[in-house]
Every structure is written in C-alpha cells, then in structure tokens.
Amino acid sequence: MLYPLNLELAGRSCVIIGGGQVACRKAKGLLAAGAKVTVIAPELTGSLQELARQDRIFWRPEGYQRGMLQAIRPLLVFATADDKAANDAAIAEAKELGALVNAAADPEQTDFHVPSRIERGDLLLTVSTGGGSPAFSRLLRERLEQEYPNGFGDFLVRLSRLRQTVKGMPGGSREHERLWRQALTQHVIDLVRAGQLDQAEEEIKNGIINAGAQPQDGTC
C-alpha cells in the first residue's frame, strides 16, 4: 500500500537517467517544484537540450556508470533510459545510497509513483493508480479539471484570509474546526464552481457567524 504525501523538493538534488520524452516530462515537473536536476544520458531531446543551454538542468552527456550518484547524493532517482542495464545499475546504486527510485518500466523496483495532478493556485489535486493504469489516471484527471475550474484556486486565497480571522475568534482548534465544518457546505462549492466567488465568500462568513451562535452539543 502506498503512502500519499506532498514532498518539498526546493533545493533538493534529483537525478534522471535517460534523455527521452519521459525524462523531459520528469525534468519539467521537478524544475517546477524547485529541485536541482541532473540528467545523465548520451543524448537529449530538443526540449532537454534547451533546458541544459539555459543552465536549468545539469547534463552529463554520457551513459550511466556506477559511482555517478555517489557525489550527487540525490533524494530521488528516475530511471527512464532505453538501456535496461543502465537503469538497473542506477537503481542498484540509488537504493544503496538510500535514494527513492521511480522506474516505470520496473514496478518491482519502484519506490514511488508520480500522480497525475491538477493545480489551481495553491490547490493541488492528484490522482494515482499506483502505476496500474496511467491512461485511467489521465482520464480521471481530465474529469477533475472540468469539476474544479480555476476559480477554486482563487477561492482558496479568500479562505486563507478567513482562516486567519477564525483563528482570532474565541475557542480552541476543535471549536474552530466545528465552525468550518458547518460553514463549508456543498452550496458554497457549487457557487465557486459557478464562478460566484463573492457570494460563496459571503456564505462562508454567514455560516461561521451562525455556527458560532449555536450551542455546542459536545460531539466531535
């Protein structure tokens, strides 16, 4: 069973073995997260070459050889090369160093999967099939993209401001959680989906006020 988490990669070293389209997708995702990316491959796709020219990735223009990971000490290693022997050697060294491995072609050696994701500002929705069916994962992601338009990211900014207001209200964390549970309703979600952010925010504010005026029943 996989344990889901969102990982902070800013400034962390990650290595990609291989320079094809899969490597390119991995590199772009890692760069977006602020990671330091090293690509080890004799050749690169045009997009990866451009990233290397811009010094956004470090490229070692050669096939993988044992010992290359030792100096880098990466947190994550992605084995995407067409050369199975190179992938296997990199995976073996990565595991010796305690790095986590992603190897789509070798599920038994894979420590983690990169889920399909939808970003709406700071709102991040992910879908994973545990490597079982990337196509199904993409299908679900496309459905979620329709269900959660960009307005949800904008509304999260408003919720963050309201959260600071609620923190200043009487009561502890459990009381504040109760207020949120009663104020955040399906009707609010429907308003956000319809793009009516001002009305949704007003509904939340009224819900918090009304919830605060109700007596507590002692349930959790």
VOKEKOL-463125 format. One record per atom (N, C-alpha, C): residue in three letters; x, y, z. Coordinates in steps of 0.001 Angstrom, whole numbers, plus 500000, padded with zeros to 6 digits. Example, Ala and Ser with C-alpha at 12.3 -4.5 7.8 and 13.67 -1.06 7.14 Angstrom:
BEGIN
ala513190494310507800
ala512300495500507800
ala513200496700507800
ser512850497750507080
ser513670498940507140
ser512900500030507870
//
This chain:
BEGIN
met500844498807500000
met500000500000500000
met500884501249500000
leu500554502192499148
leu501342503420499040
leu500874504457500050
tyr501823505261500525
tyr501512506345501453
tyr501561507664500696
pro500442508363500548
pro500447509615499783
pro501033510769500582
leu501815511607499921
leu502348512804500561
leu502740513804499492
asn502798515073499874
asn503331516128499008
asn504725516459499513
leu505718516367498650
leu507119516440499043
leu507736517785498667
glu508400518423499613
glu509109519681499354
glu510450519360498700
leu510629519809497461
leu511850519495496708
leu512729520707496444
ala512352521870496914
ala513139523079496648
ala514578522895497121
gly515520523021496193
gly516929522898496526
gly517433521483496688
arg516565520480496515
arg516994519084496682
arg517465518518495349
ser518448517643495407
ser519026517051494198
ser518217515849493730
cys517922515836492445
cys517220514721491823
cys517954514358490533
val518000513071490222
val518730512598489046
val517783511844488122
ile517922512113486832
ile517155511403485814
ile518129510646484926
ile517913509345484793
ile518720508518483903
ile517956508393482593
gly518550508880481505
gly517866508870480218
gly517529510284479783
gly517421510467478454
gly517192511810477930
gly516047511906476948
gly515065511000477066
gly513943510991476134
gly512753511812476606
gln511596511531476007
gln510388512290476318
gln509953512104477768
val510056510887478278
val509687510649479681
val510595511458480597
ala511890511437480301
ala512848512216481097
ala512513513697481044
cys512090514163479878
cys511749515579479719
cys510565515956480603
arg509536515111480618
arg508368515395481464
arg508759515408482935
lys509582514447483333
lys510016514403484735
lys510812515654485088
ala511714516050484197
ala512565517212484468
ala511732518475484648
lys510753518675483779
lys509927519882483872
lys509136519915485177
gly508623518762485587
gly507898518710486850
gly508791518988488043
leu509990518436488022
leu510936518652489118
leu511387520108489182
leu511642520700488024
leu512052522111487996
leu510947523009488536
ala509706522678488206
ala508580523473488704
ala508500523420490225
ala508996522323490804
ala508993522173492258
ala510248522752492903
gly511161523296492087
gly512359523931492628
gly513527523003492864
ala513469521785492322
ala514545520816492539
ala515774521134491688
lys516932520631492141
lys518155520674491347
lys518203519386490528
val518184519516489216
val518012518355488345
val519288518052487565
thr519742516810487682
thr520852516305486876
thr520316515233485942
val520641515343484660
val520234514346483674
val521482513640483164
ile521480512325483269
ile522603511515482794
ile522138510746481565
ala522658511116480397
ala522242510483479143
ala523188510911478029
pro523496509999477093
pro524365510381475969
pro523733511447475081
glu522400511407474929
glu521701512354474069
glu520445512849474775
leu519984514047474369
leu518790514641474957
leu517788515009473872
thr516519515070474239
thr515514515635473349
thr515796517126473176
gly515172517719472174
gly515385519146471937
gly515008519996473134
ser513910519644473805
ser513466520426474968
ser514463520331476112
leu515008519131476336
leu516005518972477395
leu517299519703477044
gln517669519678475763
gln518860520418475345
gln518698521907475640
glu517509522421475409
glu517253523835475676
glu517358524121477169
leu516836523232477998
leu516955523411479449
leu518418523387479879
ala519206522523479233
ala520631522456479557
ala521344523738479130
arg520992524253477942
arg521608525502477470
arg521270526670478397
gln520095526624478986
gln519672527678479909
gln520208527456481328
asp521005526386481491
asp521551526020482808
asp520457525753483839
arg519308525309483368
arg518240524950484305
arg518397523510484780
ile519072522694483978
ile519433521347484399
ile520931521169484170
phe521524520227484916
phe522921519865484682
phe522928518574483878
trp523592518589482735
trp523608517423481851
trp524975516767481851
arg524991515463482144
arg526204514657481977
arg526027513865480693
pro526715514260479607
pro526490513666478283
pro527189512321478102
glu526771511342478857
glu527359510001478789
glu526370509007479379
gly526601507737479102
gly525772506708479701
gly526069506578481186
tyr525090506065481917
tyr525282505924483359
tyr526388504921483665
gln527222505273484636
gln528241504367485158
gln528170504380486678
arg528441503249487248
arg528377503140488700
arg529306504171489351
gly528823504802490396
gly529580505814491114
gly529122507229490818
met528339507394489737
met527886508742489371
met526951509353490420
leu526179508518491090
leu525235509042492077
leu525911509375493400
gln527065508776493634
gln527741508935494926
gln528015510402495250
ala528497511158494267
ala528847512560494517
ala527615513454494616
ile526519513027493984
ile525314513862493954
ile524450513647495189
arg524383512405495652
arg523538512057496801
arg522100512550496597
pro521441512089495539
pro520102512596495239
pro519049512064496205
leu517982512814496315
leu516829512348497084
leu515985511401496242
leu515809511762494963
leu515007510967494038
leu515824510612492799
val515611509401492289
val516247508958491047
val515159508405490127
phe515145508895488890
phe514179508448487893
phe514918507656486824
ala514607506376486694
ala515255505518485708
ala514376505460484463
thr514730506243483442
thr513892506342482237
thr514640505969480964
ala515868505470481084
ala516689505185479899
ala516130504002479113
asp516408503977477811
asp516052502819476991
asp516969501639477296
asp518137501929477849
asp519133500910478187
asp518792500303479548
lys518266499071479544
lys517855498431480798
lys519028498236481747
ala520193497915481203
ala521363497704482056
ala521724498985482799
ala521630500119482112
ala521922501407482757
ala520901501696483847
asn519633501441483556
asn518597501641484570
asn518848500766485791
asp519127499486485547
asp519331498548486656
asp520510498962487524
ala521594499392486888
ala522782499800487647
ala522490501050488469
ala521773501995487878
ala521435503221488598
ala520497502931489763
ile519532502051489533
ile518592501685490597
ile519328501041491759
ala520253500142491446
ala521004499453492496
ala521803500445493333
glu522493501378492675
glu523287502351493426
glu522388503294494217
ala521282503696493610
ala520360504601494304
ala519864503984495601
lys519504502722495553
lys518994502056496753
lys520088501899497806
glu521315501672497363
glu522432501602498311
glu522619502931499041
leu522352504026498333
leu522532505365498910
leu521300505848499673
gly520235505068499629
gly519020505465500337
gly518126506407499562
ala518387506572498254
ala517531507419497417
ala516268506654497051
leu515200507385496780
leu513946506783496341
leu513939506704494823
val513440505590494298
val513529505299492866
val512153505278492212
asn512085505896491032
asn510916505781490174
asn511365505129488877
ala510822503948488595
ala511192503217487381
ala509924502646486772
ala509335503374485844
ala508045502986485281
ala508105501616484612
ala509253501275484039
ala509379500004483337
ala509668498838484275
asp509881499111485543
asp510229498064486510
asp509476498317487818
pro508174498010487853
pro507350498312489030
pro507879497729490334
glu508524496566490269
glu509012495941491497
glu510131496747492141
gln510843497536491357
gln511943498348491876
gln511501499769492226
thr510266500104491886
thr509781501467492078
thr509376501722493523
asp509892502804494096
asp509545503192495467
asp508368504161495516
phe508134504885494438
phe507060505876494425
phe506571506098493000
his505355506604492904
his504782506966491612
his504474508456491611
val504598509078490462
val504248510491490320
val502810510561489809
pro501886511083490602
pro500479511073490190
pro500174512124489133
ser499071511909488427
ser498529512985487593
ser498071514091488528
arg498248515340488121
arg497913516414489052
arg497212517570488356
ile496443518279489152
ile495753519482488710
ile496123520582489682
glu496613521686489171
glu496995522811490020
glu496059523980489773
arg495485524447490847
arg494644525639490833
arg495198526583491890
gly496209527353491520
gly496904528156492517
gly497587527237493512
asp497318527436494802
asp497891526575495837
asp497085525301496046
leu495963525178495348
leu495163523958495450
leu495751522912494512
leu496122521770495076
leu496732520693494298
leu495894519432494451
leu495370518939493343
leu494602517697493322
leu495412516659492559
thr495529515457493110
thr496310514417492450
thr495495513137492305
val495835512377491267
val495191511093491003
val496282510072490720
ser496229508951491411
ser497224507904491191
ser496547506542491119
thr497008505723490188
thr496544504346490109
thr497646503388490553
gly498662503923491236
gly499758503082491697
gly500535502454490561
gly500529503119489409
gly501222502573488248
gly500398501561487481
gly499177501263487963
gly498352500235487335
gly497822500626485972
ser497444501895485812
ser496911502353484529
ser497072503859484402
pro498194504326483881
pro498384505764483668
pro497291506381482802
ala496764505613481836
ala495711506136480962
ala494447506437481767
phe494097505553482699
phe492924505777483545
phe493151506971484454
ser494370507105484940
ser494718508252485783
ser494524509556485017
arg494962509585483770
arg494791510786482940
arg493314511087482703
leu492521510033482485
leu491088510212482259
leu490421510848483478
leu490758510354484654
leu490197510915485881
leu490661512352486087
arg491920512620485759
arg492435513984485889
arg491654514942484997
glu491387514514483772
glu490630515367482849
glu489230515641483381
arg488642514648484033
arg487313514849484633
arg487394515861485770
leu488413515741486593
leu488580516671487710
leu488863518088487226
glu489567518207486109
glu489835519538485553
glu488534520261485218
gln487545519499484774
gln486244520094484475
gln485475520409485757
glu485608519548486753
glu484872519711488007
glu485409520859488848
tyr486706521118488728
tyr487341522134489579
tyr488074523160488711
pro487355524168488221
pro487963525204487376
pro488896526112488172
asn489489527073487491
asn490499527938488105
asn489984528728489297
gly488674528971489344
gly488115529735490455
gly488380529122491813
phe488608527821491866
phe488870527174493152
phe490196527639493744
gly491173527882492892
gly492440528410493387
gly492282529815493926
asp491500530627493224
asp491244531992493693
asp490476531982495010
phe489528531052495130
phe488729530993496356
phe489577530540497545
leu490566529692497282
leu491449529253498362
leu492176530434498986
val492532531429498185
val493179532637498718
val492243533324499705
arg490975533394499354
arg489996534012500253
arg489823533188501524
leu489798531876501380
leu489667531013502557
leu490859531169503495
ser492040531341502926
ser493236531520503757
ser493128532781504601
arg492581533849504014
arg492383535087504779
arg491332534884505870
leu490250534196505530
leu489202533935506523
leu489723533054507654
arg490622532165507314
arg491185531277508340
arg491912532071509410
gln492617533108508997
gln493304533954509973
gln492300534663510873
thr491160535063510310
thr490110535696511111
thr489546534720512132
val489283533497511689
val488725532480512591
val489706532146513705
lys490991532135513388
lys491998531855514421
lys491921532856515563
gly491496534088515267
gly491405535116516298
gly490105535082517076
met489213534163516730
met487930534068517423
met488066533232518689
pro487143533396519648
pro487193532611520888
pro487103531114520593
gly487670530327521503
gly487639528879521339
gly488952528350520799
gly489172527066520994
gly490398526438520527
gly490246525843519145
ser491187524998518780
ser491221524439517429
ser490001523573517133
arg489508522843518138
arg488339521992517896
arg487100522832517613
glu486955523938518330
glu485822524826518094
glu485921525465516712
his487121525861516332
his487307526459515009
his487028525434513906
glu487420524195514140
glu487138523143513160
glu485629522958513003
arg484903523037514110
arg483440522911514060
arg482826524030513217
leu483343525248513394
leu482836526370512614
leu483022526127511116
trp484208525651510760
trp484489525408509348
trp483603524301508790
arg483407523246509561
arg482593522129509077
arg481167522566508780
gln480651523461509591
gln479278523914509389
gln479184525001508320
ala480258525748508139
ala480221526851507173
ala480539526400505747
leu481426525425505607
leu481808524945504275
leu480808523893503809
thr479853524297503028
thr478781523416502577
thr478900523130501086
gln478112522164500638
gln478082521858499207
gln477596523058498402
his476714523845498999
his476222525046498308
his477368526016498019
val478291526144498965
val479462527002498751
val480292526475497581
ile480505525168497552
ile481276524561496463
ile480601524824495120
asp479283524695495088
asp478543524930493845
asp478692526380493381
leu478686527309494326
leu478861528720493972
leu480247528968493384
val481261528360493989
val482627528516493475
val482723527931492071
arg482139526764491881
arg482181526122490563
arg481499526987489508
ala480482527727489929
ala479763528611489005
ala480457529954488832
gly481585530148489523
gly482326531395489395
gly481807532526490253
gln480898532238491179
gln480313533267492044
gln481103533336493361
leu482324533813493270
leu483233533778494415
leu482807534730495524
asp482332535910495159
asp481900536867496184
asp480746536298497004
gln479783535700496320
gln478637535122497025
gln479071533937497882
ala479998533138497358
ala480492531993498125
ala481196532454499394
glu481991533520499280
glu482683534046500458
glu481680534575501481
glu480637535235501006
glu479613535757501918
glu478890534613502630
glu478639533528501901
glu478006532348502503
glu478882531779503618
ile480179531730503374
ile481111531224504383
ile481073532110505625
lys481155533405505426
lys481151534332506561
lys479874534188507376
asn478730534131506699
asn477464533963507407
asn477409532618508117
gly477951531589507465
gly477963530265508079
gly478795530232509344
ile479932530922509332
ile480793530972510517
ile480089531712511645
ile479439532828511300
ile478716533599512321
ile477586532764512921
asn476814532098512068
asn475691531293512550
asn476162530100513370
ala477243529475512923
ala477770528323513662
ala478281528746515023
gly478885529940515084
gly479396530438516358
gly478302530775517337
ala477101531069516827
ala475983531432517699
ala475241530216518224
gln475536529024517652
gln474825527821518069
gln475496527198519288
pro474693526631520221
pro475280525944521373
pro475966524663520932
gln477044524313521605
gln477769523092521286
gln477086521909521956
asp477051520760521249
asp476411519572521817
asp477407518588522390
gly478694518924522328
gly479717518073522928
gly480180516940522046
thr479621516808520824
thr480060515744519933
thr481271516185519142
cys481995515230518583
cys483191515561517808
cys482902515469516322
//
